[in-house]
Amino acid sequence: HGFVAWRKALRNECRALQRANASACEWVWVSMSGNGAEQALLKYAEADFCLQPPGDTLPRPGIMDAISVGCVPVLFHPLQQQLWPRHWHGAEASVLV
């Protein structure tokens, strides 16, 4: 499905970085049901950069969630910067890797 391999590779690299340096990367899986949304927003608010790799599709609600609390989204596909052009200027408000 979509970009699952990318997401798994990022998760594994982040976990490896955590073992070497606990503050280098934090990977957290948070369900958006129940109080998960609040927990996710708190994590975004603590971070400077929030990785937003595509899921099954390019759009991710987490992109807007991150921006809403001041976290710069790190995008992995150039088309992600073109999402929601009436609401944000992705090329100016994100990092593309």
Steps between C-alpha positions, in 0.01 A plus 500: 500500500630838401800610701501239776863402431611863540316531828646177636852603397459837675368334814790255508761774446343712771505210745868439418577869561317486833726219617809712423360834617163510674423856390599454135166364385171407658262266323156478656197322368186672620147399415290800404197353677418577861756737652759402239452820300588715801807284570613529137459879500702525822783301336489724193506810722816376676685440172663739256460266200234232446556224247197460274568215258205406280277219617274316257452838330699826489270713721545460874294683760820511706645760264236753599504386862876563518473844341218598735729462804819639346678185388661518155382202293774297335351363178625211290322547170500823294125476437440529876613864477225565249215374719241754617638796298225734622594438863879497507810546289663160541827588329548790743371336818656154489822308443518253213746210521 
